[in-house]
């Protein structure tokens, strides 16, 4: 428990530095986490050191670099086309040593990890992004905490027994409500530092974003759990003491980051 608490404090400190400075600092940290997360996922598929995996790592670096450009969307589709074509070319050149199922994993891993991680940077560059980006963690890690507490106190009905035996419907509801309240209070405290969500007050808008991101957070956790169970893996790694690997700790963040970005841009 002590290791988990200490490593959690370190994660929050790193997140604070990354979110505060933004720019190259945030992008460098997200790229580092992206490549580690992709490595962990490729390892589950037993291809972490294959040519396909290195293509995935290069694609992650290229994608994050493109986010620094004035109009990154202009380059995303052409870049994705090149990436897919190279994936298939490597598959052909590696045939029959590489099965089609493994080649198909490459774009999936890139989109699942690197692409979704990129939304942290996308949020940070929005107006008021230095404050808004914290909603991602409040929605992901906040809902985890409240879901655990509600599950311990009130949990009776199993929600997903095949994927997460300890998750209950009461815990799920507690996680959503807790994250919503947490994000609403956060918006209330920051007030004028946040952009306008007219006609909604900031606290109400962020409470909605928090509730929606909490729901997605649970599916992020369950998605990572399903992949592990599919392949008989307990943890994705041991990088973070008490938490496991990058994919064990950031699985919910990968779902809340795009959810927060999309909801905020719509509400704005």
N, C-alpha and C positions, 0 to 999 in steps of 0.2 A: 504493500500500500504506500509506503514511504517513497519507493522508487517511482511509482506511478504519479504521486503528487509532485515530486521534485521535477520529473521530466515534463509534467504538464505545465509547471511554472516556467520552465525553460522555453517551452513551445509558445506560451503567451508572450514572453519577453521577445522572442524572435519575431513573432507576429507583429508586436508593437513597433519594433524597429522597421520591419518591412513595410508596414502600412503607413507609418509616419513619413519615412523618406520617399517611398514610392519609387518611380522611375527605374533606374538600373538595379537598385537594391532589391526591390520587390520582384522585378522580372528575373533577376539572377537566382533568387531563392525559389521562385515558382518553377524555374527551369530545372534547378537542382532536384526539387521534389518530384517534378514530372519524370525525369530520367530515372530516379530511384524507384518511383512507383511503376513505371513501365518495365524496369528490370525485374521487379518483384512479380508482376503479372506475367511477363514472358517466362520467368522461371517456373511458374505454375504450369505453363504450357510446354515446358522443357525446351525452350528455344532462346534463352536469355543471351547467349553468346553467338547466335547465328547471324549470317549476313542480313537476314530479314530484320532481326532485332536492332542491329546497328543502323539500318535504314530508318527504323522507327525513332531511334534516338536523334539522328540527324534531322528528321522531319520535325521533331519537337523543338530543336534548337532553331531551325529555320522559321517555324511558326512564331515562336516567342520573339525572334528578331523582327519579324514583320509587324508585330504590334507596336513597334517604335516608329513605324512609318506614318506619314500623314493620313493616308487612306488605306489601312490594312485590308479592308474588305475587297479592294481592287485586286489583290494578289492571292486571296485565299483560294478561290475556285481554280485558277490556273495552277497554283502550287499543289492543290489536292489532286488534280489530274496527273501531274508529273509524279507525285508520290504513288498513286495507284498503278500507273504504268510501270514504274520501277519495281514495285512489289511483284507484279506479274512477270516482268522480265527476269527477275531473280528466281522466281518460281520455275520458270521454263529452264533457265540455265542450271538449276539445282535438281531438276527432275532426273530420276525418280526418288532421290534421297529426301526430298521435302514433299510432304503430303499437302494437298490443296487446303485441307482444314487448317493447317498451321499458317499457310500464306494468308488465308482470310483473317486470321487473328491479328495481323499487323495493323491494318487500318482501324480495326476495332480498338486495339490497345491505345493507339495514338489518339483517337477521338475520345475515348473513355477517360484517359488520364491527362495528356498534354493539352488537348483542346479545351476540356472543361476546367482545368486549372487556370487557363488563360483568362477566365472571366474574373478572377481576382484583380488582375491588372486592368481589365476593361472597366470594372467598377471604380477602381482607384482614380482613373483619369476623368471620371464624370465630375460635374460641378458638385462640390461637397463630398467628393469621393473618399477623402481622408477620414471622414466620419462614417459614411455609408458602408464602407467595406467591412466594418466590424459587424454589421448585421449578418454577414455570412457565418461568422463564428458563433454569434449569439443564437442564430437559428439552428446551427448544427450541434455545437457542443452544449448550448443551453438546453435544447430539447432533450439531449441525451441525459443530462443531469436530472431534469424534472421528470422525464419518463421513468428513470430509475427510482426516484423517490416515490412517485405515484404508484409504481408497480409494487414496491416494498410495502407501502401503507395500505393500498386498496386492491392490488392485483389479484384477480380470481379467474378470469377467463383468458385462456391462452389465445394469442393472436396468430402467430406463425410457428406452430410447434415443430414443423419439419426443418425450418431454417434457424429459428432463434427460440429455443424452448422457454427462455426466461421472459420473453416479451408478452405482455398482456394488453388487452384492449384498454383497460384502465390506465396502464402506463402510457399507451399511445396518446390517449386523450389528454393526460396530464402533461405530456411532453409538448403537445401543440398549444395548449392553454398557457403553459409556463413560458414557452418561447415567445408567444404573442404578447404576454404581459411584460416580459423582460425587454423586448424590442420597443413596446409602447412607452415604457418608463425611460428607456434610453433616448427616444425621440423627444420626450417631455423635458428631459434634463438638458439636452443640447439646444433645443428651441431654435433661435435665430441663426445658429451655425449651419443648419441644414437648408437645402434648397426648398423652394415652395412646391407643395403637392396639391395646390389649389384644385378643387374646392375643399379637399380634406386637410385637416391640421396634420402636422408632421407626425405627431404621436399616433394618430389613428392610422395613417398610411403605413407607418413602420410596424404597427401591431398586425395589420393585414399581411404585410410582407413576411413578418416573423412567423405567423401561423402557417402560411403557405410553404415557406421554406422548411419549417419543422416537419411537415408531411413528406416533402421530398427528401429530407434528411433521413427519415426512417427507411425509405426505399433505397437510398444510397447505401446504408448499412446492410440492408437485406440483399442487395445486389452483390456486394462484395462477399457476403456470407455464402450466397448460393454458388458462386464460382469456386470458393474454397471447398465447399462440401461436394461439389461436382468432381473435384480432383483429389479429394482426401487430404486436404491441407488444413492444418490447425491455425497457423498464423502466416502472414505474408513475409514476415521478417522479424528481426530482433533489434533493429536500429534504435528504437525508442523504448527504453526500459519501462516495463509495466504496461506498455501499449501495443508493442509488436512492431510491425513495419509501417511504412508510409501509407500503404493501402489500408491497413488496419485502423489508423488514426484519422486519415483524411477521406475515407470512403464517403462519409456523409457530406463533407465540404464539397466534394466533386459534384454533388447534386444541388446543394444550396447556392453555390456561386452563380451558376447560370440562372437559377430561379430568381435570385435577388436582382441580378442584372436586368432580366426581362421585365420583372414586376416594377422595378424602379423606373426604367425607361418608359414604360407604359403609363405609370402614375404621374411621371413628370410631364 
